[in-house]
Amino acid sequence: MSNSNSIKVNASAVSYIGKVSTVNEDNFYMNGRFMFDHETDNIQVSVESSGPYFIFAVTDGMDRSLPDKSSSISAVGELKKLQDSGKLNGNDVNSLATELGEAIDEVSNLVYSASISRMGERAKKSAFSCLVLSGGKAVVLSMGTSRAYLCRGGKLKLVTDDNKKTERLLKMGIITSEQAEELIRSLRTDDEAGRGVVKKSEVIHLLPGDMFLLCSDGLSDAVNDDRLSEVLSAYDDAGAISSALAKEALENGGDDNITALVVRIDEPGEEEQEEPVAEPRPRPRQVRVSEPRPLVIPPRTAIRRKRIINRIVSTLVAFLIIFGMAYGGVKLLLKASRAEQASKGNLDSNGAQTTLPNDSQTNTGEDGLEQNTGDQQPDDENNTEEGGQNSGQKTKEPVYYKVKAGDTLEKISLKFYGVRNKYDLIMEANGIENPNQIRIDQVLVIPELPEE
């Protein structure tokens, strides 16, 4: 794989100690150049160069001394050692990012161990953002609150994913901008409480004019994304952009350390073509030839026994089917017979007989009057007149009446007794307490009018 395609960049880094902080814990790395111990405030370094690959980084709280003061831990120092060793030469962008990520993970573990070994240093934060360029492609490494942005065609995109979910909720309108900022702060506090983990972005295909911004949280907290996009789009020179952003962060408060590193891609170089991986040839399949097994013929008794069992099972199944059909037919005949008997014993409302609740039968007239006929054919004296009034003769069986729509006890009393005020006899005979509580199709017993 060839790395002969050069990338041309214009980069610049600016770092301020801030208005409140007394120590600048930020640092930057520009393909071998970083801040020295004597450089603490108002430092600006610019680089314009071409090469097969570049490494740019911004660190926060990752330069520590061990408790015994015998040695120190420095993320930018490890990047310098790794780049000077030559191990990174000839690697593609993904391999470079993997090597750098593993080195920064080791530094992060050492910084975490050094912090918890001292009283009062547990709350110190560690953050890291890194831009790796090679073969026309870019990969971003990030940890903690340091951010990496890409400005392309006047549009700003956050490459690190520390608050991507929060920004997605904000774009969907689920939360407000104030709630988003509060959520980002809470997430940052949780991350800073423990050991950081380096995350790697997806591969970015470079274009001429792409502008990358690596910054510490001292800058991203003081300058919003809209203003970052305006400044990155307003200038072509990386030095002018980094200086303008750092000064604006100071003017907006700038209590914490402020570091801005801007990289402009002048020539992205041709993308590396990955060598096709040769597919392994399939091995010839070994066919095992086994000796034929002798054919075992079962004895005749076993064959006969199997036939007998099959016949018995078939007979049982046929019997069950026939029995089920016969049982269903009998049930259908019984149901039809009962229906026929019911149709003979009960007539419809056009002069038909109906079965009463006490298993006796009544004749229903056109006016709704029902007269009990009993089990025998009634005499003429037991029939009611067509007008619905009593014939005047005493009956041994009571008269029944089925309530129709619009009926009241007063109307029924008028129908049978000729007067409205005798409905109390009907209420007493039927156990009705409220004269207004009768229902349609309710069968009422009509008692005889007592002799006066």
C-alpha positions in Angstrom: 0.0 0.0 0.0 1.5 3.4 -1.1 1.5 6.6 0.9 3.2 8.7 -1.8 0.1 10.9 -2.2 0.8 14.1 -0.2 -1.7 16.1 1.7 -1.2 19.9 1.9 -2.4 21.7 5.0 -2.5 25.1 6.6 -2.7 24.8 10.4 -2.5 27.1 13.4 -3.0 26.7 17.2 -3.6 29.3 19.9 -3.8 28.8 23.6 -4.7 31.1 26.5 -4.5 30.5 30.2 -7.8 32.2 30.8 -9.0 35.0 33.2 -9.4 32.8 36.3 -7.1 29.9 35.9 -3.5 30.2 37.1 -2.2 27.1 35.3 -2.7 26.3 31.7 -3.5 22.5 31.6 -4.3 22.6 27.9 -1.8 21.6 25.2 -1.8 21.0 21.5 0.1 18.8 19.0 0.8 19.8 15.4 2.6 17.0 13.7 5.5 17.1 16.1 5.2 20.6 17.6 3.6 21.2 21.0 3.7 23.6 23.9 6.8 23.6 26.1 6.8 24.1 29.9 7.7 27.8 29.6 4.9 28.4 27.1 1.8 29.0 29.2 -0.2 31.9 27.9 -0.9 33.6 24.6 0.9 31.0 22.5 0.3 30.7 18.8 2.0 28.2 16.4 1.3 28.0 12.7 2.3 25.3 10.2 1.9 25.1 6.4 3.3 21.8 5.1 2.8 18.8 2.8 3.2 15.2 3.7 1.9 11.6 3.6 0.1 11.9 6.9 -0.5 14.5 9.7 -1.5 14.3 13.4 -3.1 17.2 15.1 -4.4 17.1 18.7 -5.7 19.2 21.6 -5.4 17.9 25.2 -6.8 19.0 28.5 -5.4 17.8 31.8 -3.2 15.1 30.2 0.2 16.5 31.3 0.8 15.3 34.9 3.7 14.5 37.1 3.8 11.3 39.1 3.5 11.5 42.9 7.2 10.8 43.5 8.2 13.6 41.0 10.5 11.1 39.4 8.8 11.4 36.0 5.8 13.0 34.2 2.9 11.9 32.0 2.3 13.7 28.8 -0.1 12.8 26.0 1.6 15.1 23.5 5.0 13.6 24.5 3.7 10.1 23.8 2.4 11.3 20.4 5.8 12.7 19.6 7.6 9.5 20.6 5.2 7.4 18.6 5.6 9.6 15.5 9.4 9.7 15.8 9.7 5.9 16.1 8.6 5.4 12.6 5.9 2.9 13.5 3.3 5.1 11.9 4.9 5.3 8.5 3.1 3.5 5.7 -0.1 2.9 7.6 -3.5 3.9 6.3 -5.8 6.3 8.2 -7.6 3.6 10.2 -4.4 1.9 11.3 -2.9 5.3 12.3 -6.0 6.1 14.4 -5.9 2.7 16.1 -2.3 3.1 17.0 -2.8 6.5 18.4 -6.0 5.5 20.2 -4.2 2.7 22.1 -1.4 5.1 23.1 -3.8 7.7 24.4 -5.7 5.0 26.3 -2.5 4.1 28.2 -1.8 7.7 29.0 -5.4 8.2 30.2 -5.1 5.2 32.6 -1.8 6.7 34.0 -3.4 10.1 34.4 -6.4 8.6 36.2 -4.1 6.6 38.5 -2.0 9.6 39.3 -5.1 11.7 40.0 -6.7 9.2 42.5 -3.4 8.7 44.3 -3.4 12.4 45.5 -5.9 14.1 47.7 -7.9 16.7 46.0 -6.9 15.8 42.4 -9.7 13.2 41.8 -12.0 15.9 40.3 -9.4 17.0 37.7 -10.7 16.4 34.1 -8.9 14.8 31.2 -9.9 15.4 27.6 -8.5 14.8 24.2 -9.4 15.4 20.6 -7.2 14.3 17.6 -7.4 14.7 13.8 -5.6 12.0 11.7 -5.0 12.7 8.0 -3.7 10.2 5.5 -4.4 9.2 1.9 -7.2 11.7 1.3 -9.1 10.6 4.4 -9.5 11.7 8.0 -10.5 10.1 11.3 -11.2 11.9 14.5 -10.3 10.5 18.0 -12.0 12.1 21.0 -12.3 11.6 24.8 -14.0 13.8 27.4 -15.1 17.4 26.6 -12.7 18.4 23.9 -14.5 18.8 20.6 -13.7 18.4 16.9 -15.7 20.2 14.2 -15.8 20.1 10.4 -16.8 23.1 8.4 -17.6 22.3 4.8 -19.4 24.6 2.4 -20.3 27.0 5.1 -22.0 24.3 7.2 -20.6 23.3 10.6 -20.7 19.7 11.8 -19.7 18.3 15.2 -17.6 15.2 14.6 -17.2 14.1 18.2 -20.2 12.4 19.7 -20.2 13.6 23.3 -23.6 15.2 22.9 -25.0 13.9 19.6 -28.1 12.5 21.2 -28.8 15.8 22.9 -28.4 17.7 19.7 -30.8 15.2 18.0 -33.4 15.8 20.6 -32.9 19.6 20.2 -33.4 19.3 16.4 -36.6 17.3 16.9 -38.0 19.9 19.2 -38.3 17.5 22.2 -36.1 19.7 24.4 -35.2 23.4 24.4 -31.8 24.9 23.9 -31.5 25.6 27.7 -32.4 22.0 28.5 -29.9 20.8 26.0 -27.1 22.8 27.5 -28.0 21.5 31.0 -28.1 17.9 29.8 -24.7 18.4 28.1 -23.2 19.7 31.4 -24.6 16.8 33.4 -23.2 14.3 30.9 -19.8 16.0 31.1 -19.8 15.7 34.9 -20.5 12.0 34.7 -17.7 11.5 32.1 -15.2 13.4 34.2 -15.9 11.4 37.3 -14.1 8.3 36.0 -11.5 7.1 33.5 -11.9 8.4 29.9 -12.3 6.1 26.9 -11.1 7.2 23.5 -13.7 7.0 20.7 -13.1 6.9 17.0 -15.2 8.5 14.4 -16.2 7.2 10.9 -13.8 7.8 8.0 -14.2 11.3 6.4 -13.3 11.7 2.8 -11.4 15.0 2.4 -12.3 17.8 0.0 -10.2 20.9 -0.8 -11.2 23.8 1.5 -12.4 21.6 4.4 -11.8 23.3 7.7 -11.3 21.4 10.9 -11.4 22.9 14.4 -10.1 21.1 17.5 -10.8 22.9 20.8 -11.0 22.6 24.5 -14.2 23.2 26.5 -12.9 26.6 27.4 -13.6 27.7 23.8 -16.8 25.6 23.1 -18.4 26.8 26.3 -17.8 30.5 25.6 -18.6 30.6 21.8 -21.7 28.9 20.4 -21.8 26.8 17.3 -23.4 29.5 15.1 -20.6 31.9 15.9 -18.0 29.2 15.3 -19.5 28.6 11.8 -19.4 32.3 11.0 -15.7 32.7 12.0 -14.6 29.5 10.2 -16.4 30.7 7.0 -15.2 34.3 7.2 -11.4 33.6 6.9 -9.2 31.5 4.7 -6.1 31.6 6.9 -6.0 29.1 9.8 -4.0 31.5 11.9 -6.5 34.3 11.6 -9.4 31.9 12.5 -7.7 30.4 15.6 -6.7 33.8 16.9 -10.2 35.3 16.3 -11.9 32.4 18.1 -9.6 32.4 21.1 -9.9 36.2 21.6 -13.7 36.0 21.3 -13.8 33.3 24.0 -11.8 35.6 26.2 -14.2 38.5 25.6 -17.2 36.2 26.4 -15.8 35.3 29.8 -13.0 32.9 29.2 -12.5 31.8 32.8 -11.0 28.3 31.9 -8.0 27.5 29.7 -8.8 28.2 26.0 -7.1 26.3 23.1 -8.1 26.4 19.4 -6.4 24.4 16.6 -7.6 25.1 13.1 -6.6 22.9 10.1 -7.4 23.9 6.5 -7.1 21.2 3.8 -5.5 22.8 0.7 -4.8 19.6 -1.2 -6.5 16.4 0.1 -4.4 14.0 -2.0 -5.7 11.0 -3.8 -7.5 8.4 -1.7 -5.7 5.3 -1.0 -7.0 2.2 -2.8 -7.3 -0.7 -0.6 -5.6 -3.8 -1.9 -8.1 -6.5 -2.8 -7.9 -9.4 -0.4 -7.4 -12.6 -2.3 -10.1 -15.1 -1.5 -8.8 -18.4 -0.3 -9.2 -21.2 -2.7 -11.7 -23.8 -1.7 -10.1 -27.0 -0.6 -11.1 -30.1 -2.6 -13.8 -31.9 -0.8 -12.9 -35.3 0.5 -15.5 -37.9 -0.3 -15.5 -40.8 2.1 -16.6 -44.0 0.4 -18.3 -46.3 2.9 -19.0 -49.9 2.5 -22.6 -50.7 1.6 -24.6 -52.0 4.6 -26.3 -55.4 4.1 -30.0 -55.2 3.5 -31.9 -56.5 6.5 -35.2 -58.1 5.6 -37.6 -58.4 8.5 -39.2 -61.8 9.2 -42.7 -62.6 7.9 -44.2 -62.6 11.4 -43.2 -59.0 12.0 -44.7 -57.9 8.6 -48.0 -59.7 9.5 -48.1 -58.1 13.0 -47.6 -54.7 11.5 -50.5 -55.3 9.0 -52.8 -56.4 11.7 -52.1 -53.3 13.8 -52.7 -51.1 10.8 -56.0 -52.7 10.2 -57.1 -52.4 13.8 -56.2 -48.7 13.8 -58.0 -48.1 10.6 -61.1 -49.9 11.9 -61.1 -47.8 15.1 -60.8 -44.6 13.1 -63.6 -45.6 10.8 -65.8 -46.6 13.8 -65.2 -43.2 15.5 -66.1 -41.4 12.3 -69.3 -43.4 11.8 -70.3 -43.0 15.5 -69.7 -39.2 15.3 -71.9 -38.9 12.2 -74.6 -41.0 13.7 -74.6 -39.0 17.0 -74.7 -35.7 15.1 -77.7 -37.0 13.0 -79.6 -38.1 16.1 -79.1 -34.7 17.6 -80.3 -33.0 14.5 -83.4 -35.2 14.4 -84.2 -34.6 18.0 -83.8 -30.9 17.5 -86.1 -30.9 14.5 -88.7 -33.0 16.4 -88.7 -30.5 19.2 -89.0 -27.6 16.9 -92.0 -29.3 15.1 -93.7 -30.0 18.5 -93.1 -26.4 19.5 -94.6 -25.1 16.2 -97.7 -27.3 16.7 -98.3 -26.2 20.3 -97.5 -22.5 19.9 -98.9 -20.2 17.3 -97.6 -16.7 16.4 -99.2 -13.4 17.4 -101.8 -13.5 14.6 -104.2 -15.6 16.7 -101.7 -18.3 17.7 -101.3 -20.0 21.1 -98.3 -19.2 23.3 -96.9 -21.0 26.2 -97.2 -19.2 29.5 -94.7 -19.2 32.3 -96.8 -21.8 34.3 -96.8 -24.2 31.4 -100.5 -23.5 30.6 -101.7 -22.0 27.3 -103.6 -18.9 26.6 -105.5 -17.6 23.5 -104.2 -14.2 22.4 -106.6 -11.8 20.8 -105.9 -9.0 18.5 -106.1 -6.5 21.3 -103.4 -8.3 23.4 -105.9 -10.1 25.7 -104.7 -13.6 26.6 -107.0 -16.2 28.2 -105.9 -19.3 29.9 -107.1 -22.6 28.2 -105.4 -25.1 30.6 -104.7 -28.6 29.6 -108.3 -29.2 28.3 -110.4 -27.5 25.7 -112.0 -24.5 27.4 -115.8 -23.9 27.8 -117.5 -20.9 26.3 -117.8 -19.4 29.7 -114.0 -19.2 30.1 -113.4 -17.2 27.0 -113.1 -13.4 27.1 -114.9 -11.0 24.8 -113.2 -9.4 21.8 -113.3 -6.0 23.5 -111.1 -7.3 26.2 -113.7 -7.1 29.1 -114.8 -9.9 31.3 -117.9 -11.8 30.2 -119.4 -11.4 33.6 -119.1 -15.1 34.4 -116.7 -16.4 36.9 -113.6 -18.3 35.6 -111.7 -20.9 37.3 -108.4 -19.9 35.7 -107.0 -16.4 35.7 -106.8 -14.2 32.6 -103.3 -13.3 31.3 -102.3 -10.2 29.4 -99.0 -9.4 27.6 -97.9 -5.8 27.9 -97.5 -3.9 24.7 -95.8 -0.6 23.8 -97.7 2.4 25.2 -99.6 0.3 27.8 -100.1 1.6 31.4 -101.8 -0.1 34.3 -104.6 2.5 34.0 -105.2 1.6 30.3 -105.2 -2.1 31.1 -107.7 -1.5 34.0 -109.9 0.4 31.6 -109.6 -2.4 29.0 -110.6 -5.2 31.4 -112.7 -3.4 34.0 -114.1 -0.4 32.1 -112.7 2.0 34.6 -109.1 3.3 35.2 -108.9 3.2 39.0 -109.0 -0.5 39.4 -105.3 -1.0 38.4 -104.5 -1.6 42.1 -106.1 -5.1 41.7 -103.6 -5.9 38.9 -100.7 -4.5 41.0 -101.7 -6.7 44.0 -102.2 -9.8 41.8 -98.8 -9.4 40.2 -96.8 -8.1 43.2 -96.1 -4.7 41.6 -95.2 -2.0 43.9 -94.6 0.9 41.5 -97.4 1.3 38.8 -94.9 2.8 36.5 -92.5 -0.2 36.5 -94.0 -2.5 33.9 -92.2 -3.6 30.7 -93.1 -4.6 27.2 -93.9 -8.4 26.7 -94.4 -8.7 30.5 -97.2 -11.2 31.2 -99.7 -9.9 33.8 -102.4 -11.8 35.6 -105.8 -10.1 35.3 -107.8 -11.0 38.4 -111.6 -11.0 38.3 -113.4 -7.9 39.5 -114.7 -8.6 43.0 -118.5 -8.6 43.4 -119.8 -5.6 45.3 
